[in-house]
């Protein structure tokens, strides 16, 4: 039996996840509605510069997400400087992908923490 829409019951603590990450901006593009040219806002590319989470792992295995690149969708057009630390304001994220190792991220805004 294959149940439908089970992913609606997944919960991802975006605030908790991003609270222990240092994010640095590396790029931005216009966020357009899929299949059209309707502008929805800005896609901000960030890299994880520091990851202070303690992940469950096998004995001796070192796990972190440093240097992984993330794309954050922001529902407004903005000009964020490159190579600055940012904090996501009211982020929401959902896990997707065959191996459940991808994040779709939308944030209300970003705050520049340091230049």
N, CA, C and O atoms as a MOPAC input file, in Angstrom:
PM7 MOZYME 1SCF
protein

 N      0.84600 1    -1.16600 1     0.00000 1
 C      0.00000 1     0.00000 1     0.00000 1
 C      0.89700 1     1.23600 1     0.00000 1
 O      1.88600 1     1.28800 1     0.73100 1
 N      0.55700 1     2.21500 1    -0.80700 1
 C      1.29100 1     3.48600 1    -0.85400 1
 C      0.36200 1     4.59500 1    -0.37600 1
 O     -0.62800 1     4.91600 1    -1.03300 1
 N      0.68700 1     5.16400 1     0.75100 1
 C     -0.12400 1     6.24600 1     1.30400 1
 C      0.23800 1     7.55800 1     0.62600 1
 O      1.38100 1     7.76500 1     0.21900 1
 N     -0.73300 1     8.42700 1     0.51000 1
 C     -0.53500 1     9.70100 1    -0.17300 1
 C     -0.43100 1    10.84800 1     0.82100 1
 O     -1.01700 1    10.81200 1     1.90300 1
 N      0.32700 1    11.86500 1     0.43200 1
 C      0.43200 1    13.13500 1     1.16900 1
 C      1.00800 1    12.99700 1     2.57500 1
 O      0.71200 1    13.82600 1     3.43600 1
 N      1.81200 1    11.98700 1     2.82900 1
 C      2.41400 1    11.82500 1     4.15200 1
 C      3.39300 1    12.95000 1     4.47700 1
 O      3.61100 1    13.27100 1     5.64500 1
 N      3.98100 1    13.54700 1     3.43900 1
 C      4.94300 1    14.61700 1     3.69800 1
 C      4.29700 1    15.83300 1     4.35800 1
 O      5.00900 1    16.69200 1     4.87700 1
 N      2.98200 1    15.92700 1     4.35000 1
 C      2.29800 1    17.03200 1     5.02500 1
 C      2.43400 1    16.92800 1     6.54100 1
 O      2.14800 1    17.89000 1     7.25400 1
 N      2.86200 1    15.78300 1     7.03300 1
 C      2.97400 1    15.57700 1     8.47000 1
 C      4.42400 1    15.65000 1     8.95900 1
 O      4.69400 1    15.50300 1    10.15100 1
 N      5.35100 1    15.87900 1     8.02600 1
 C      6.74200 1    16.09800 1     8.42500 1
 C      6.85900 1    17.47300 1     9.05100 1
 O      6.26800 1    18.43600 1     8.56200 1
 N      7.61200 1    17.56700 1    10.11900 1
 C      7.86200 1    18.86700 1    10.73800 1
 C      9.36000 1    19.10900 1    10.73200 1
 O     10.13600 1    18.23800 1    11.12700 1
 N      9.76500 1    20.27300 1    10.29200 1
 C     11.17500 1    20.64900 1    10.30400 1
 C     11.31200 1    21.92400 1    11.11800 1
 O     10.69700 1    22.94000 1    10.79500 1
 N     12.11700 1    21.87300 1    12.17200 1
 C     12.33500 1    23.02600 1    13.04900 1
 C     13.35500 1    23.95700 1    12.40100 1
 O     14.54500 1    23.90500 1    12.71100 1
 N     12.87300 1    24.80800 1    11.49900 1
 C     13.76800 1    25.70300 1    10.76500 1
 C     14.46800 1    26.68700 1    11.69400 1
 O     15.66800 1    26.92200 1    11.55000 1
 N     13.74000 1    27.26500 1    12.64200 1
 C     14.35100 1    28.22000 1    13.58500 1
 C     15.49000 1    27.54200 1    14.35100 1
 O     16.57500 1    28.11100 1    14.47800 1
 N     15.25200 1    26.34200 1    14.85600 1
 C     16.27300 1    25.60700 1    15.59500 1
 C     17.46500 1    25.23600 1    14.72400 1
 O     18.61200 1    25.33100 1    15.15900 1
 N     17.19100 1    24.81300 1    13.49700 1
 C     18.26200 1    24.41500 1    12.58900 1
 C     19.15800 1    25.59800 1    12.24000 1
 O     20.38200 1    25.50200 1    12.34100 1
 N     18.55800 1    26.70300 1    11.83500 1
 C     19.35000 1    27.85300 1    11.39400 1
 C     19.99600 1    28.61200 1    12.54900 1
 O     20.93100 1    29.38200 1    12.32900 1
 N     19.51400 1    28.40800 1    13.77600 1
 C     20.08000 1    29.12600 1    14.92300 1
 C     21.52900 1    28.72900 1    15.21000 1
 O     22.26300 1    29.49400 1    15.83500 1
 N     21.94500 1    27.55300 1    14.76600 1
 C     23.30500 1    27.08400 1    15.03800 1
 C     24.18700 1    27.08600 1    13.79300 1
 O     25.24800 1    26.46200 1    13.76700 1
 N     23.73300 1    27.79800 1    12.76400 1
 C     24.51000 1    27.90000 1    11.53300 1
 C     24.94800 1    29.33900 1    11.30900 1
 O     24.22200 1    30.27900 1    11.63200 1
 N     26.13900 1    29.49900 1    10.75400 1
 C     26.60000 1    30.81100 1    10.29600 1
 C     26.47700 1    30.78000 1     8.78000 1
 O     27.10800 1    29.95600 1     8.11800 1
 N     25.66200 1    31.68100 1     8.22900 1
 C     25.39400 1    31.71100 1     6.79600 1
 C     26.06000 1    32.92700 1     6.16300 1
 O     25.92700 1    34.04400 1     6.66200 1
 N     26.77600 1    32.70700 1     5.06300 1
 C     27.45700 1    33.77000 1     4.33200 1
 C     26.86900 1    33.83900 1     2.92200 1
 O     26.71500 1    32.81400 1     2.25900 1
 N     26.54300 1    35.05000 1     2.47000 1
 C     25.95800 1    35.22300 1     1.14000 1
 C     27.01400 1    35.00800 1     0.05400 1
 O     28.15600 1    35.45100 1     0.17500 1
 N     26.60000 1    34.31500 1    -1.01200 1
 C     27.51900 1    34.06900 1    -2.13000 1
 C     26.89600 1    34.38400 1    -3.48800 1
 O     27.58500 1    34.33300 1    -4.50700 1
 N     25.60600 1    34.70900 1    -3.51800 1
 C     24.97100 1    35.03700 1    -4.78800 1
 C     23.49800 1    35.33100 1    -4.62200 1
 O     22.89500 1    35.00100 1    -3.60100 1
 N     22.92200 1    35.95700 1    -5.64000 1
 C     21.47400 1    36.18400 1    -5.62500 1
 C     20.96400 1    36.28800 1    -7.05500 1
 O     21.67500 1    36.72900 1    -7.95700 1
 N     19.72200 1    35.87400 1    -7.23800 1
 C     19.05200 1    35.95700 1    -8.53100 1
 C     17.60000 1    36.33500 1    -8.29200 1
 O     17.12400 1    36.36500 1    -7.15700 1
 N     16.91100 1    36.62100 1    -9.38200 1
 C     15.48400 1    36.92000 1    -9.29700 1
 C     14.73500 1    35.60700 1    -9.12900 1
 O     15.03700 1    34.62800 1    -9.81200 1
 N     13.76500 1    35.57900 1    -8.23000 1
 C     12.90900 1    34.40600 1    -8.02200 1
 C     11.66300 1    34.60000 1    -8.86900 1
 O     10.86700 1    35.50700 1    -8.62400 1
 N     11.49900 1    33.73700 1    -9.87100 1
 C     10.33000 1    33.81500 1   -10.75000 1
 C      9.44200 1    32.60400 1   -10.53300 1
 O      9.91400 1    31.51600 1   -10.20100 1
 N      8.16200 1    32.81200 1   -10.72400 1
 C      7.19200 1    31.72200 1   -10.62900 1
 C      7.54000 1    30.68100 1   -11.68600 1
 O      7.82900 1    31.01600 1   -12.83500 1
 N      7.50900 1    29.41700 1   -11.28300 1
 C      7.87600 1    28.33000 1   -12.18700 1
 C      6.99100 1    28.35500 1   -13.43400 1
 O      5.76400 1    28.38900 1   -13.33000 1
 N      7.61100 1    28.33900 1   -14.60000 1
 C      6.88200 1    28.28000 1   -15.85500 1
 C      6.39200 1    29.62100 1   -16.37500 1
 O      5.70900 1    29.66800 1   -17.39800 1
 N      6.72200 1    30.70600 1   -15.69800 1
 C      6.30800 1    32.02700 1   -16.17800 1
 C      7.39700 1    33.04200 1   -15.84100 1
 O      8.42000 1    32.70300 1   -15.24600 1
 N      7.15800 1    34.27300 1   -16.22700 1
 C      8.11200 1    35.33900 1   -15.92200 1
 C      7.63300 1    36.22600 1   -14.79200 1
 O      8.13500 1    37.33700 1   -14.62600 1
 N      6.67200 1    35.75800 1   -14.01200 1
 C      6.15300 1    36.53500 1   -12.89100 1
 C      7.18700 1    36.53300 1   -11.76400 1
 O      7.55700 1    35.47800 1   -11.24900 1
 N      7.64800 1    37.72800 1   -11.39000 1
 C      8.65700 1    37.85500 1   -10.33700 1
 C      7.99300 1    37.69900 1    -8.97600 1
 O      7.02600 1    38.39000 1    -8.65600 1
 N      8.53900 1    36.76700 1    -8.17200 1
 C      8.01200 1    36.52600 1    -6.82300 1
 C      8.90800 1    37.10800 1    -5.74500 1
 O      8.47500 1    37.26200 1    -4.60300 1
 N     10.16300 1    37.43900 1    -6.08600 1
 C     11.08300 1    37.97200 1    -5.09000 1
 C     12.52400 1    37.69000 1    -5.46400 1
 O     12.90900 1    37.79500 1    -6.62900 1
 N     13.32300 1    37.32700 1    -4.45800 1
 C     14.76000 1    37.11600 1    -4.61900 1
 C     15.14900 1    35.72800 1    -4.13300 1
 O     14.65800 1    35.25600 1    -3.10700 1
 N     16.03400 1    35.08200 1    -4.88000 1
 C     16.65600 1    33.83500 1    -4.42800 1
 C     18.05400 1    34.19600 1    -3.96000 1
 O     18.88400 1    34.65100 1    -4.74800 1
 N     18.31000 1    33.99300 1    -2.68800 1
 C     19.60600 1    34.31600 1    -2.10200 1
 C     20.37700 1    33.02400 1    -1.87500 1
 O     19.88800 1    32.11300 1    -1.20700 1
 N     21.57600 1    32.94600 1    -2.42800 1
 C     22.42800 1    31.77800 1    -2.21500 1
 C     23.35500 1    32.06100 1    -1.04900 1
 O     24.02200 1    33.09400 1    -0.99900 1
 N     23.38300 1    31.12100 1    -0.11000 1
 C     24.24500 1    31.24500 1     1.06300 1
 C     25.04200 1    29.95700 1     1.21800 1
 O     24.64000 1    28.90000 1     0.73200 1
 N     26.17300 1    30.06000 1     1.90000 1
 C     26.96900 1    28.88700 1     2.21500 1
 C     27.05400 1    28.79000 1     3.73800 1
 O     27.12100 1    29.80100 1     4.43700 1
 N     27.04900 1    27.56400 1     4.22900 1
 C     27.16600 1    27.33900 1     5.67200 1
 C     28.64400 1    27.45200 1     6.03800 1
 O     29.44800 1    26.59400 1     5.67600 1
 N     28.99500 1    28.52200 1     6.76000 1
 C     30.38800 1    28.76600 1     7.14000 1
 C     30.72800 1    28.14000 1     8.48700 1
 O     31.89900 1    27.90000 1     8.78200 1
 N     29.71400 1    27.87400 1     9.30300 1
 C     29.92200 1    27.25300 1    10.60900 1
 C     28.66900 1    26.46900 1    10.96800 1
 O     27.55300 1    26.95700 1    10.79000 1
 N     28.85100 1    25.26000 1    11.46900 1
 C     27.73600 1    24.38800 1    11.84200 1
 C     27.99900 1    23.86200 1    13.24900 1
 O     28.88200 1    23.02700 1    13.44400 1
 N     27.23900 1    24.34400 1    14.23000 1
 C     27.45800 1    23.97200 1    15.63000 1
 C     26.48900 1    22.90400 1    16.13300 1
 O     26.34100 1    22.71800 1    17.34100 1
 N     25.83300 1    22.20700 1    15.21500 1
 C     24.92700 1    21.13200 1    15.61300 1
 C     25.71100 1    19.89900 1    16.04000 1
 O     26.82000 1    19.65600 1    15.56400 1
 N     25.12500 1    19.13300 1    16.93600 1
 C     25.65800 1    17.82000 1    17.30800 1
 C     24.72100 1    16.78400 1    16.68200 1
 O     23.67000 1    16.46600 1    17.23900 1
 N     25.11100 1    16.27200 1    15.53600 1
 C     24.29000 1    15.31700 1    14.80800 1
 C     24.48800 1    13.91300 1    15.37300 1
 O     25.57800 1    13.56500 1    15.82700 1
 N     23.42400 1    13.11200 1    15.34000 1
 C     23.56100 1    11.69700 1    15.68400 1
 C     24.40900 1    11.05300 1    14.59500 1
 O     24.14200 1    11.23300 1    13.40700 1
 N     25.42500 1    10.30600 1    14.99600 1
 C     26.28600 1     9.66800 1    14.00900 1
 C     26.87500 1     8.39400 1    14.59000 1
 O     26.84100 1     8.16500 1    15.79900 1
 N     27.41200 1     7.57800 1    13.70400 1
 C     28.08500 1     6.35500 1    14.13300 1
 C     29.36600 1     6.72400 1    14.86400 1
 O     29.93000 1     7.79700 1    14.65600 1
 N     29.80700 1     5.83000 1    15.71100 1
 C     31.01800 1     6.06600 1    16.49800 1
 C     32.20100 1     6.40500 1    15.59000 1
 O     32.51000 1     5.66900 1    14.65300 1
 N     32.84400 1     7.51200 1    15.88100 1
 C     34.00300 1     7.93200 1    15.11400 1
 C     33.69300 1     8.73200 1    13.86200 1
 O     34.59400 1     9.31700 1    13.26200 1
 N     32.43600 1     8.76400 1    13.46200 1
 C     32.05000 1     9.49100 1    12.25300 1
 C     31.86400 1    10.97700 1    12.57600 1
 O     31.17200 1    11.32700 1    13.53100 1
 N     32.47800 1    11.83700 1    11.78400 1
 C     32.32600 1    13.28000 1    11.95400 1
 C     31.31100 1    13.76500 1    10.92400 1
 O     31.48400 1    13.55800 1     9.72300 1
 N     30.24500 1    14.41600 1    11.40900 1
 C     29.18400 1    14.87700 1    10.52000 1
 C     28.95900 1    16.36400 1    10.73300 1
 O     28.75400 1    16.81100 1    11.86100 1
 N     28.99600 1    17.12600 1     9.65300 1
 C     28.55900 1    18.51700 1     9.68300 1
 C     28.20300 1    18.93500 1     8.26400 1
 O     28.46600 1    18.20900 1     7.30500 1
 N     27.61400 1    20.09300 1     8.14500 1
 C     27.16800 1    20.58300 1     6.84100 1
 C     27.94500 1    21.81200 1     6.37900 1
 O     27.46600 1    22.58400 1     5.54800 1
 N     29.15000 1    21.98900 1     6.92600 1
 C     29.95300 1    23.14900 1     6.51800 1
 C     30.19300 1    23.14600 1     5.01500 1
 O     30.41900 1    22.10500 1     4.39800 1
 N     30.13700 1    24.33800 1     4.45400 1
 C     30.40200 1    24.61700 1     3.04300 1
 C     29.31400 1    24.11300 1     2.09500 1
 O     29.47900 1    24.15900 1     0.87600 1
 N     28.21300 1    23.63600 1     2.65200 1
 C     27.07900 1    23.28500 1     1.79200 1
 C     26.38400 1    24.57900 1     1.37100 1
 O     26.25700 1    25.51200 1     2.16400 1
 N     25.93900 1    24.62500 1     0.12300 1
 C     25.26400 1    25.81500 1    -0.38600 1
 C     23.75100 1    25.62500 1    -0.28000 1
 O     23.22500 1    24.55500 1    -0.58800 1
 N     23.06400 1    26.67200 1     0.15500 1
 C     21.61000 1    26.66800 1     0.27600 1
 C     21.03600 1    27.82600 1    -0.52900 1
 O     21.68200 1    28.86200 1    -0.68700 1
 N     19.82600 1    27.64700 1    -1.03300 1
 C     19.10800 1    28.72500 1    -1.69900 1
 C     17.91600 1    29.09800 1    -0.84100 1
 O     17.10000 1    28.24700 1    -0.48500 1
 N     17.82100 1    30.38600 1    -0.50900 1
 C     16.73600 1    30.90000 1     0.32500 1
 C     15.86500 1    31.79700 1    -0.53900 1
 O     16.36000 1    32.73700 1    -1.16100 1
 N     14.56800 1    31.50900 1    -0.57900 1
 C     13.63300 1    32.33300 1    -1.34000 1
 C     13.06500 1    33.41400 1    -0.42400 1
 O     12.58000 1    33.13200 1     0.67200 1
 N     13.13500 1    34.65200 1    -0.89700 1
 C     12.63800 1    35.80200 1    -0.14600 1
 C     11.51800 1    36.45100 1    -0.95100 1
 O     11.71800 1    36.74800 1    -2.12800 1
 N     10.33800 1    36.68300 1    -0.35500 1
 C      9.17100 1    37.14600 1    -1.10800 1
 C      9.18600 1    38.64100 1    -1.44600 1
 O      8.13200 1    39.27300 1    -1.50800 1
 N     10.35400 1    39.19300 1    -1.66000 1
 C     10.46000 1    40.58400 1    -2.10900 1
 C     11.79200 1    40.74600 1    -2.82500 1
 O     12.73200 1    39.98200 1    -2.60700 1
 N     11.85100 1    41.75000 1    -3.67700 1
 C     13.09800 1    42.01500 1    -4.37300 1
 C     14.01600 1    42.77700 1    -3.43300 1
 O     13.61800 1    43.78800 1    -2.85500 1
 N     15.24100 1    42.29700 1    -3.28000 1
 C     16.19900 1    42.94700 1    -2.39200 1
 C     17.60100 1    42.84000 1    -2.95100 1
 O     17.90800 1    41.96900 1    -3.76500 1
 N     18.43400 1    43.74200 1    -2.49600 1
 C     19.83900 1    43.74900 1    -2.87700 1
 C     20.65400 1    43.49500 1    -1.61700 1
 O     20.86000 1    44.40300 1    -0.81200 1
 N     21.11200 1    42.27300 1    -1.44700 1
 C     21.88900 1    41.88900 1    -0.26700 1
 C     23.35600 1    41.82600 1    -0.68000 1
 O     23.68300 1    41.19900 1    -1.68800 1
 N     24.25200 1    42.46900 1     0.08400 1
 C     25.67800 1    42.42300 1    -0.26800 1
 C     26.21500 1    40.98900 1    -0.24600 1
 O     25.70600 1    40.12900 1     0.47400 1
 N     27.24400 1    40.75500 1    -1.04400 1
 C     27.88200 1    39.44400 1    -1.07200 1
 C     28.94800 1    39.35500 1     0.01600 1
 O     29.50100 1    40.36200 1     0.45700 1
 N     29.21500 1    38.12600 1     0.43300 1
 C     30.25400 1    37.81700 1     1.41500 1
 C     30.00300 1    38.47700 1     2.77500 1
 O     30.93200 1    38.94900 1     3.42900 1
 N     28.73400 1    38.50000 1     3.18500 1
 C     28.38500 1    38.99600 1     4.51900 1
 C     27.60100 1    37.90500 1     5.24300 1
 O     26.95300 1    37.07000 1     4.61100 1
 N     27.66700 1    37.91900 1     6.56400 1
 C     26.89300 1    36.96700 1     7.36100 1
 C     25.46300 1    37.47000 1     7.46200 1
 O     25.23000 1    38.65300 1     7.70900 1
 N     24.50500 1    36.56800 1     7.27200 1
 C     23.09500 1    36.93100 1     7.38100 1
 C     22.37000 1    35.98400 1     8.32500 1
 O     22.77200 1    34.83800 1     8.52400 1
 N     21.29500 1    36.49700 1     8.89700 1
 C     20.39200 1    35.69900 1     9.72200 1
 C     19.04900 1    35.69300 1     9.00700 1
 O     18.58100 1    36.73200 1     8.54100 1
 N     18.43000 1    34.51500 1     8.92200 1
 C     17.12500 1    34.40500 1     8.27600 1
 C     16.03800 1    34.82600 1     9.25300 1
 O     16.04900 1    34.42000 1    10.41500 1
 N     15.10500 1    35.63700 1     8.78400 1
 C     13.98900 1    36.09800 1     9.59700 1
 C     12.76300 1    35.24500 1     9.26400 1
 O     12.32800 1    35.19000 1     8.11400 1
 N     12.22200 1    34.59100 1    10.26700 1
 C     11.05000 1    33.70900 1    10.13200 1
 C     11.20000 1    32.69500 1     8.99100 1
 O     10.37800 1    32.66500 1     8.07500 1
 N     12.24900 1    31.86600 1     9.04800 1
 C     12.42800 1    30.87200 1     7.99300 1
 C     11.43400 1    29.71800 1     8.12500 1
 O     11.03900 1    29.33400 1     9.22700 1
 N     11.05200 1    29.18800 1     6.99500 1
 C     10.25800 1    27.95800 1     6.92300 1
 C     10.96800 1    27.06000 1     5.92600 1
 O     11.40800 1    27.51600 1     4.87100 1
 N     11.07700 1    25.79300 1     6.26200 1
 C     11.78600 1    24.87100 1     5.38200 1
 C     11.06500 1    23.53900 1     5.33800 1
 O     10.45300 1    23.10900 1     6.31600 1
 N     11.14800 1    22.89800 1     4.19400 1
 C     10.60100 1    21.55100 1     4.07400 1
 C     11.66600 1    20.65700 1     3.44700 1
 O     12.44100 1    21.07800 1     2.58900 1
 N     11.67300 1    19.42200 1     3.90200 1
 C     12.63800 1    18.43400 1     3.43300 1
 C     12.05600 1    17.74700 1     2.20200 1
 O     10.87100 1    17.41400 1     2.16800 1
 N     12.90000 1    17.53800 1     1.18800 1
 C     12.43500 1    16.82700 1     0.00200 1
 C     13.59200 1    16.01800 1    -0.57300 1
 O     14.69900 1    16.03000 1    -0.03600 1
 N     13.32900 1    15.33400 1    -1.64500 1
 C     14.35600 1    14.56400 1    -2.33800 1
 C     14.24500 1    13.08100 1    -2.05000 1
 O     13.69000 1    12.66800 1    -1.03200 1
 N     14.77600 1    12.29200 1    -2.95700 1
 C     14.72200 1    10.83700 1    -2.84200 1
 C     15.33200 1    10.34900 1    -1.53700 1
 O     14.83800 1     9.39600 1    -0.93500 1
 N     16.40000 1    10.99800 1    -1.10100 1
 C     17.06400 1    10.59400 1     0.13600 1
 C     16.71300 1    11.50800 1     1.30100 1
 O     17.32100 1    11.42400 1     2.36800 1
 N     15.72000 1    12.39000 1     1.09300 1
 C     15.25700 1    13.31100 1     2.14400 1
 C     16.42200 1    14.13800 1     2.68800 1
 O     16.53100 1    14.35300 1     3.89500 1
 N     17.29700 1    14.60300 1     1.77800 1
 C     18.48000 1    15.35600 1     2.19100 1
 C     18.56800 1    16.73900 1     1.53700 1
 O     19.64300 1    17.33700 1     1.47900 1
 N     17.44300 1    17.23400 1     1.05200 1
 C     17.38600 1    18.55500 1     0.43100 1
 C     16.40700 1    19.42800 1     1.20700 1
 O     15.44300 1    18.92400 1     1.78300 1
 N     16.65500 1    20.74400 1     1.22300 1
 C     15.76200 1    21.67800 1     1.90000 1
 C     15.22900 1    22.70100 1     0.91500 1
 O     15.98000 1    23.25300 1     0.11100 1
 N     13.94000 1    22.94800 1     0.98000 1
 C     13.31300 1    24.06700 1     0.28900 1
 C     13.07900 1    25.12200 1     1.36000 1
 O     12.36600 1    24.87400 1     2.33200 1
 N     13.67700 1    26.30100 1     1.18900 1
 C     13.67600 1    27.32100 1     2.24700 1
 C     13.04000 1    28.61000 1     1.75000 1
 O     13.37600 1    29.11100 1     0.67700 1
 N     12.11400 1    29.13900 1     2.54700 1
 C     11.53000 1    30.45700 1     2.30900 1
 C     11.66600 1    31.22700 1     3.60900 1
 O     11.35500 1    30.70300 1     4.67800 1
 N     12.12900 1    32.47100 1     3.52500 1
 C     12.24700 1    33.32000 1     4.71300 1
 C     11.53500 1    34.63800 1     4.44300 1
 O     11.46500 1    35.10000 1     3.30400 1
 N     11.01400 1    35.22800 1     5.49700 1
 C     10.32400 1    36.51300 1     5.38200 1
 C     11.30300 1    37.61700 1     4.97200 1
 O     10.96200 1    38.50800 1     4.19400 1
 N     12.52400 1    37.54200 1     5.51000 1
 C     13.52900 1    38.57500 1     5.27100 1
 C     14.88400 1    38.03600 1     5.72100 1
 O     14.96700 1    36.93500 1     6.26700 1
 N     15.93400 1    38.80200 1     5.49600 1
 C     17.25400 1    38.49400 1     6.04200 1
 C     17.79800 1    39.73500 1     6.73500 1
 O     17.49900 1    40.86900 1     6.36200 1
 N     18.59600 1    39.48100 1     7.74000 1
 C     19.25400 1    40.56200 1     8.46700 1
 C     20.75600 1    40.38200 1     8.30300 1
 O     21.28600 1    39.30200 1     8.56300 1
 N     21.44500 1    41.43900 1     7.87300 1
 C     22.90100 1    41.38100 1     7.76400 1
 C     23.47000 1    41.46700 1     9.17300 1
 O     23.23200 1    42.43600 1     9.89300 1
 N     24.23600 1    40.42800 1     9.56300 1
 C     24.80200 1    40.34500 1    10.90900 1
 C     26.16100 1    41.02700 1    10.95100 1
 O     26.44400 1    41.79300 1    11.87300 1
 N     27.00700 1    40.75500 1     9.95400 1
 C     28.33200 1    41.38000 1     9.90900 1
 C     28.78800 1    41.51200 1     8.47300 1
 O     28.40200 1    40.73000 1     7.60400 1
 N     29.61700 1    42.51600 1     8.24000 1
 C     30.13300 1    42.75400 1     6.88600 1
 C     31.57900 1    42.35900 1     6.79100 1
 O     32.18600 1    42.48700 1     5.72700 1

